[in-house]
Amino acid sequence: MKTSADTSCNVARPRVGLPLLLTGLLLTGSFLLNGCGKIGDPLPPIPRSRLLVEDLQVSQVGTRLVLTFPLVRTSRTRRITRIDIYRLIETEREPLALPAEIYENRASIIAALPADQIPLDRSAVTYVDPLDPVQMKGLAAGARYRYAVRVIDANGTGGDLSNYGVIHPLADVAAAPGNLQARQLEKQIILTWSAPESKATGPTGPTGPTNMVNLAGYHVYRRTAGSDAPAMRLNDQPLTEPRFVDQAFQFGLSYEYTVRAISRQPGAGEETTDPSRPTVVESDESQVLVHQARDTFPPAAPTLVTIASINKAISLFWPLNTESDIAGYHLYRADEANGQPVNWRRLNTQLHQTGTWRDERVVVGRTYFYQITAVDRFGNESAKSEPVSEVVNP
């Protein structure tokens, strides 16, 4: 008997009479040989993320050189053991182009960041290389610091070196400002501090003009107290006086303030084309000043209060206060205009919200005197309005 082809899998039908077991084996083998039901070719494994840093940057803050770089460490990244920090101190006469092999031979590993200090997912890793006073005083003109980092995995295998982070540290940096204080006013917080009288490397000698410490101005920083967010600079341009007025605050919040002095590179203009030579360098931070913005300022007393009586009641009317934090009003009544404060009785048990009041607990023919105060949402009560009076009409 002839066989017929299966158009879908091209499997030959077995002849009649073959045992059932043999039929199953033939069918299974035919499927395996011809690839019927094939899902697709095997896919290569998903490559793991490279352990490579490509955007190393370095900046100077006072007596510290701060290294920052992004690092993508996901669940598919090879396990990281540490990050090695390299540093090479050289002169500016040496070429910027430096092969990695030569750099490794000349540079020193100054730190190894363990894995538990390296955050998961995309984050900025920071390392601070402090410069002690001896190093600062010993900086030769044109000294250049060249940094690089290398990621080491669990097998002890290191990735390629990062790009170089290069900087010419400024030795003539002012010390941090001192005596930071805050004074709270109704619409502003006034910050004041003392100008630095020495360089970060130590005293300059007898107190003299501030230019002896290379002082070019100040920057003021603020963040909400207890926040993990970095402090934001409040001034757009360097401040020339040790004073700043903060008007962008909210009552009820606490703030952390710091101030940094600014030192300028010798001969530097407003712009620089060499990122390794910043135009200005900030000092270390002043002490942190925690200031709670408390509203202790009462609103203005209500004005233009009018009064009338009809139908055995007295009605009062007044324009609402214009302050944005008004919570309501208190109303006071007395039997005589010049009575002692103890004789003025408050009529409302809760803050009154509108600019009208109707007093029905009166006696026809008697005269009553009234005063009104405004209260803000922090509980500050204004002075009393001018007294008004009226005879109760029937």
Stockholm file with secondary structure:
# STOCKHOLM 1.0

chainA/1-394         MKTSADTSCNVARPRVGLPLLLTGLLLTGSFLLNGCGKIGDPLPPIPRSRLLVEDLQVSQVGTRLVLTFPLVRTSRTRRITRIDIYRLIETEREPLALPAEIYENRASIIAALPADQIPLDRSAVTYVDPLDPVQMKGLAAGARYRYAVRVIDANGTGGDLSNYGVIHPLADVAAAPGNLQARQLEKQIILTWSAPESKATGPTGPTGPTNMVNLAGYHVYRRTAGSDAPAMRLNDQPLTEPRFVDQAFQFGLSYEYTVRAISRQPGAGEETTDPSRPTVVESDESQVLVHQARDTFPPAAPTLVTIASINKAISLFWPLNTESDIAGYHLYRADEANGQPVNWRRLNTQLHQTGTWRDERVVVGRTYFYQITAVDRFGNESAKSEPVSEVVNP
#=GR chainA/1-394 SS CCCCBCTTTCCBCCCTTCCHHHHHHHHHHHHHHHTTTCCCSCCCCCCCCCCCCCCCEEEEETTEEEEEEEECCCTTSCCEEEEEEEEEEEETTSCSCCCHHHHHHHCEEEEEEEGGGSCSSSEEEEEEEECCHHHHHTCCTTEEEEEEEEEEETTSCBCCCCCCEEECCCSCCBCCCEEEEEEECSSCEEEEEECCCEETTEECSSCCCGGGGTCCEEEEEEEETTCCSCCEECCSSCBSSSEEEECSCCTTCEEEEEEEEEEECTTCCSCCSCTTSCSEEECCCCCCEEEECCCCCCCCCCCCCEEEEETTEEEEECCCCCCTTEEEEEEEEESSTTCCGGGCEECCSSCBCSSEEEECSCCTTCEEEEEEEEEETTCCBCCCCCCEEEECCC
#=GC SS_cons         CCCCBCTTTCCBCCCTTCCHHHHHHHHHHHHHHHTTTCCCSCCCCCCCCCCCCCCCEEEEETTEEEEEEEECCCTTSCCEEEEEEEEEEEETTSCSCCCHHHHHHHCEEEEEEEGGGSCSSSEEEEEEEECCHHHHHTCCTTEEEEEEEEEEETTSCBCCCCCCEEECCCSCCBCCCEEEEEEECSSCEEEEEECCCEETTEECSSCCCGGGGTCCEEEEEEEETTCCSCCEECCSSCBSSSEEEECSCCTTCEEEEEEEEEEECTTCCSCCSCTTSCSEEECCCCCCEEEECCCCCCCCCCCCCEEEEETTEEEEECCCCCCTTEEEEEEEEESSTTCCGGGCEECCSSCBCSSEEEECSCCTTCEEEEEEEEEETTCCBCCCCCCEEEECCC
//
